[in-house]
Amino acid sequence: MRQERFSDHSPGSLVPITLHRKHVDSSGKFQIEPVNAVSFVPDPLPPKIDWREIKADLFDELTAARAALARVNGLIPLAPNTRILRQALWLREAKLSSEIENIHTTALDMVMAGSRGTDQGSDKALEAWNATKAVRLALESELPFSGRLIRKMHEALLVGVRGEDQRPGEYRDSPVYIGSPDKPENARFVPPPPGDMPGQVIECMDRLERFANAKHADIPELASVALVHYQFEAIHPFRDGNGRIGRALILHQLCARGILELPVVSASGYFQKHRQEYIDRMFAVSTDGDWAGWIRFFSEAVAAEAVQTRLLAERLVSLHRGHVETLKSRGAPTRLLDLLDHIYDWPVVNAKSVASLLGVTDPTARKDISTMEDIGALRITDEVAYGKAWYAPDVLAVIEARSADEDK
């Protein structure tokens, strides 16, 4: 990590650290040799900046983001129940967040992985599904922002997938570096060293926890969420999975701070679309203390994703309402309304799961599935690839959508 890139305005300190380079020597033997380097230890939050100036300079961006989130909150009375919105939008968040880490899968493979468990499915699909589990755990837990919650999320993220050997649920016990995987001396960024001494990972996380759970009258709530996300990524407390956990915590913080009532808006879609700027903006905080640039970018990301979320949620509500009206016009049994709600909450079923859900026989379950196929609420999968199963195409389209326009 190049020390000269860090200016006097950098909100942290550079401390010596020993990294390790792996290589094969001339005799063909695998060698590990030490590399002297420096790591960046971020100062405790909040940063020492003029918050009156920040609020004045970023008034439009912060106001636009809060207004967009308020419009999402206004969706609650429109939905027959929020379950038909939450799961699809959580799955979309996890899928987009995973793509930032080059974990690419289809919505159908991802949901099938969740249905089958960790013993089947592609590695990428399971990794993306586990990101959904981490999001859900954060939002349904009664724990506040804390090391305990974050470690539970991390364990859920890595169980049964690549990274399972990277201490799931535990803070890292070794140095890590970002960029230049084979040459640590060329690393772009080296986060704090492991351990519980001052300036090390555990102490940094303890300080972040105190900030996240305190009130800061001078700091806009959305700016506080931006600060927490930057700080978490700068600390990089785990060996693997830091980005996905950090982005899941954005959603947790928006809800915990009362900005968002319906837990469906993160910023992963915008971050994925502007991946390099996302990385560069956080790096500019570390090197030059450009908090204004980062908070502006973060606010724009949240505002943009809130708009997309609202449009996608409105589409889900409209599609659900249309299916309800069609079923009622056909005089369908009321149990099919329960099945409809179920497939919006979990968009893959088979005859056995429908029979169990509705308390009916296998032939009746297959007849009910056929009715749902007729109205377009279900579609059969490729039996060779997935077995005899059906999926909800409208819901999967929302999970796949980068923007609301792509879901039409």
Secondary structure, DSSP 8 states (H G I E B T S, - for coil): --GGG--TT-SEEEEEEEEEEEEE-TTS-EEEEEEEEEEEEE--SS-SS-HHHHHHHTHHHHHHHHHHHHHHHTTGGGSS-THHHHHHHHHHHHHHHHHHTT----HHHHHHHHHH-TTSS-HHHHHHHHHHHHHHHHHH----SSHHHHHHHHHHHHTTSTTTTS-TTS--SS---BS-TT-GGG-SB----SSSSTTSHHHHHHHHHHHHTS--TTS-HHHHHHHHHHHHHHH--SSS-HHHHHHHHHHHHHHHTTS-SSS---SHHHHHHTHHHHHHHHHHHHHH--HHHHHHHHHHHHHHHHHHHHHHHHHHHHHHHHHHHHHHHTT--THHHHHHHHHHHS-EE-HHHHHHHHT--HHHHHHHHHHHHHTTS-EE--HHHH-S-EE-HHHHHHHH-SSGGGG-
